[in-house]
Amino acid sequence: MAENNRFFEKYRTASCIAILFWLVGWYIKLLFYKPYLLETTKNFPVAHPLFPALFQNPDVAAFFYFLPLTVLPLLFFPYRFFLKVSSVILVLSAAVLNIHINTCNDATFVTSFWVGLWLLWFAFTRHWGMGSFLHHAKRLSLCIVGMIFFGGFVGKLTPEYFSGDVMFKILMQGGEATLTQILMVFPEAQRPAVAMWLSRTTIGTEFILALSPFFPTRMVLIILGVVFFGFCLFSTWTIFSVLACLIGMVWASDYLPRERL
C-alpha cells in the first residue's frame, strides 16, 4: 500500500507538471487571442467551403480556447478521475482548434494536441507502478518530440532552406529582430553565407531532436531548454507557446521513477 501511495504521488506530480506547462503554452499568447477570438473573428468572419459551418463559427473557437481553464481546479483533487477528465478536456480543445478556420494555422495547437494525447494515455492506462508503464511513458513522450521535429526537419530539406535563401529573406525583412541586427553587423557580401549557416544550424538542431527516441529524457529536456532560451535571446519568447507543452511532457516523464518504487 505504501509503495502504491508513493507511486501515485509521483504519478500525480508528473501529471500536474505536464498539464501546467500545457496551459502556460496555450495561454502565453492570451493578449493576442483574447481580442482576436472575442472581437476580430466576430467582426470580420472568415468563410471557406472546406470547413463545415461548425468550424467556421467564431464562438466555437472562443469556447474551446478558454475551456482548458476549467482544468485548473481539478488539479487540486488527488483522484485519478479528475486527471482523466483534465486530459479529455485538453485533447478535445486542441483537436477542435486544429481544425477550426480561425486557429488552424497556429503550431501551438498542433503540439498541444499531441501532448494532450500523451496525457490521455497517461491518465487512462492501468499499469500502475509497473516497469513497462514507466518505460512506455518515457519512450512515448520522446517519440512525440521526435515526430514533431522530424516533420520540421523534413519540411526544411529544400534547396532554398539549405542554401539559406529563405532565412536570408526572413532576416532582411526584419522577421527576427535580434538575428537581423546580428546579420547587419557583417559586411553585405558575407550576409548570405551567415544566413546559410544559421539555416543549416536550425536544420541540424531539428534533426537532433528528431532523434529524441534514442536519447535519455534528461538529455532531450536539456536540448529543448537550450532551444527555448536560444529563441528568447535571438528571436522571440512566444516560441514557448509551441515548446512549453513538449518541455512539460518530457520533464514529467523524466520525473517519473526509473523503476517500480
C-alpha positions in Angstrom: 0.0 0.0 0.0 2.8 2.4 0.9 4.5 1.7 -2.4 1.3 2.3 -4.3 0.8 5.6 -2.5 4.4 6.7 -3.2 4.0 5.8 -6.9 0.7 7.7 -7.1 2.2 10.8 -5.6 5.0 10.7 -8.3 2.4 10.0 -10.9 0.1 12.8 -9.9 3.0 15.3 -9.7 4.2 14.3 -13.1 0.6 14.8 -14.4 0.5 18.3 -12.9 3.8 19.3 -14.4 2.7 18.3 -17.9 -0.7 19.9 -17.5 0.6 23.2 -16.1 3.2 23.5 -18.9 0.5 22.7 -21.4 -1.7 25.5 -20.0 1.2 28.0 -19.9 2.0 27.4 -23.5 -1.7 27.5 -24.5 -2.3 30.9 -22.9 1.0 32.6 -23.2 -0.4 34.5 -26.2 -3.6 35.4 -24.4 -3.1 39.1 -25.1 -3.4 38.3 -28.8 -6.0 35.5 -28.7 -8.5 37.2 -26.3 -9.3 40.2 -28.6 -8.8 38.1 -31.7 -11.3 35.4 -30.8 -13.8 37.6 -28.9 -13.8 40.5 -31.2 -11.8 40.3 -34.5 -13.2 36.9 -35.7 -16.7 38.1 -35.0 -16.4 41.4 -36.6 -14.5 40.0 -39.6 -15.6 36.4 -40.1 -13.7 34.1 -42.4 -15.5 31.6 -44.6 -14.2 28.7 -46.7 -16.1 25.8 -48.3 -13.5 23.3 -47.0 -14.6 23.9 -43.4 -18.0 22.8 -42.0 -20.2 25.6 -40.6 -19.4 24.4 -37.0 -15.7 25.0 -37.5 -16.3 28.5 -39.0 -18.3 29.7 -36.1 -16.1 32.1 -34.0 -18.0 31.2 -30.8 -16.8 27.6 -31.1 -13.1 28.6 -31.3 -13.5 31.0 -28.4 -15.3 28.4 -26.3 -12.7 25.7 -26.8 -9.8 28.2 -26.3 -11.0 29.1 -22.9 -12.3 25.7 -21.9 -9.0 24.4 -20.6 -9.2 26.9 -17.8 -11.7 24.6 -16.2 -8.8 22.1 -15.6 -7.0 24.3 -13.0 -9.4 23.5 -10.1 -9.2 19.8 -10.9 -5.5 19.7 -10.2 -6.2 20.2 -6.5 -8.2 16.9 -6.3 -5.9 13.9 -5.7 -8.0 11.4 -7.7 -7.3 9.6 -11.0 -10.8 10.5 -12.2 -10.0 14.2 -12.3 -6.8 13.6 -14.2 -8.8 11.7 -16.8 -11.3 14.5 -17.1 -8.5 17.0 -17.5 -6.8 15.1 -20.2 -10.0 14.7 -22.2 -10.7 18.4 -22.0 -7.2 19.3 -23.1 -7.0 16.9 -26.1 -10.6 17.8 -27.2 -9.8 21.6 -27.1 -6.6 21.2 -29.1 -8.3 18.9 -31.6 -11.1 21.4 -32.3 -8.8 24.4 -32.6 -6.6 22.4 -35.0 -9.5 22.1 -37.5 -11.2 25.5 -36.8 -10.7 28.1 -39.6 -9.7 30.8 -37.1 -6.9 28.8 -35.4 -5.8 26.0 -37.7 -2.6 27.8 -38.8 -1.0 28.0 -35.3 1.5 25.3 -34.4 0.7 25.9 -30.7 -2.4 23.7 -31.1 -0.6 21.0 -33.0 2.0 20.3 -30.3 -0.7 20.8 -27.7 -2.8 18.1 -29.4 -0.1 15.5 -29.4 0.9 16.2 -25.8 -2.8 16.0 -25.0 -2.9 12.5 -26.5 0.1 11.6 -24.3 -1.8 12.9 -21.2 -4.8 10.9 -22.3 -2.8 7.7 -22.5 -1.0 8.6 -19.2 -4.3 9.1 -17.4 -6.2 6.1 -18.6 -3.5 3.4 -18.6 -3.9 0.9 -15.8 -0.3 -0.3 -15.5 0.2 1.4 -12.1 3.8 1.1 -10.8 4.9 -1.4 -13.4 8.2 -1.1 -15.1 6.5 -1.4 -18.5 4.3 1.6 -17.8 7.2 3.8 -16.7 9.3 2.7 -19.7 6.5 3.3 -22.2 5.6 6.7 -20.7 9.1 7.9 -21.2 9.5 6.4 -24.7 6.2 7.7 -25.9 7.0 11.2 -24.8 10.3 11.1 -26.7 8.6 9.6 -29.8 6.2 12.6 -29.9 9.0 15.1 -29.6 10.9 13.2 -32.3 7.9 13.0 -34.6 7.2 16.7 -34.3 10.7 17.8 -35.1 11.2 15.2 -37.8 8.3 16.9 -39.6 10.1 20.3 -39.2 13.4 18.8 -40.4 11.9 17.1 -43.5 10.0 20.3 -44.3 13.3 22.2 -44.5 15.1 19.7 -46.7 14.8 22.0 -49.7 17.4 23.8 -51.7 16.0 27.2 -50.6 16.4 26.3 -46.9 19.8 24.5 -47.2 21.3 27.4 -49.2 20.0 29.9 -46.6 17.8 31.9 -49.1 14.7 31.5 -47.0 16.5 32.5 -43.8 18.2 35.5 -45.6 14.8 36.8 -46.9 13.2 36.5 -43.4 16.1 38.2 -41.7 16.4 41.0 -44.3 12.7 41.7 -43.8 13.2 42.1 -40.1 11.2 38.9 -39.3 13.6 38.0 -36.4 14.7 41.4 -35.0 17.7 40.3 -32.9 19.1 38.0 -35.6 18.5 40.7 -38.2 20.7 43.1 -36.1 23.4 40.4 -35.8 23.3 39.8 -39.5 23.6 43.5 -40.2 26.9 43.6 -38.3 28.5 41.6 -41.1 29.6 43.1 -44.4 26.9 42.9 -47.0 28.8 40.4 -49.1 29.0 38.0 -46.2 25.4 38.1 -45.1 24.1 35.4 -47.4 26.8 33.0 -46.1 25.9 33.8 -42.4 22.2 33.2 -43.2 23.1 29.9 -44.8 24.9 28.7 -41.6 22.1 29.9 -39.4 19.6 28.0 -41.6 21.8 24.8 -41.5 22.1 25.1 -37.8 18.3 25.2 -37.5 18.0 22.2 -39.7 20.7 20.3 -37.7 19.0 21.1 -34.4 15.7 19.8 -35.7 17.5 16.7 -36.9 19.0 16.1 -33.5 15.6 16.5 -31.8 14.1 14.2 -34.4 16.4 11.5 -32.9 14.9 12.1 -29.4 13.6 8.5 -29.0 17.2 7.3 -29.0 18.3 9.7 -26.2 17.7 9.8 -22.5 14.8 12.0 -21.4 17.1 14.3 -19.4 19.2 14.9 -22.5 16.2 15.8 -24.6 14.9 18.1 -21.8 18.2 20.0 -21.8 18.2 20.3 -25.6 14.7 21.7 -25.6 15.6 24.1 -22.9 18.6 25.3 -24.9 16.5 25.8 -28.0 13.9 27.7 -26.0 16.5 30.1 -24.4 18.2 30.5 -27.8 14.9 31.6 -29.3 14.4 34.0 -26.3 17.8 35.6 -26.9 17.8 35.8 -30.7 14.2 35.6 -31.8 11.0 35.6 -29.7 9.9 34.3 -26.4 6.5 33.4 -27.8 8.0 30.2 -29.1 7.2 28.9 -25.7 3.6 28.6 -26.9 4.9 25.7 -29.1 7.6 24.3 -26.9 6.0 24.6 -23.4 3.8 21.5 -23.6 6.7 19.5 -25.1 9.1 20.6 -22.3 6.4 19.8 -19.7 5.7 16.4 -21.1 9.4 15.4 -21.2 10.0 16.9 -17.7 7.0 14.9 -16.4 8.3 11.7 -17.9 11.8 12.3 -16.6 10.3 13.0 -13.1 8.9 9.5 -13.0 11.0 6.9 -11.2 13.2 4.7 -13.4 11.7 1.6 -12.0 8.9 0.5 -9.7 9.0 2.2 -6.3 
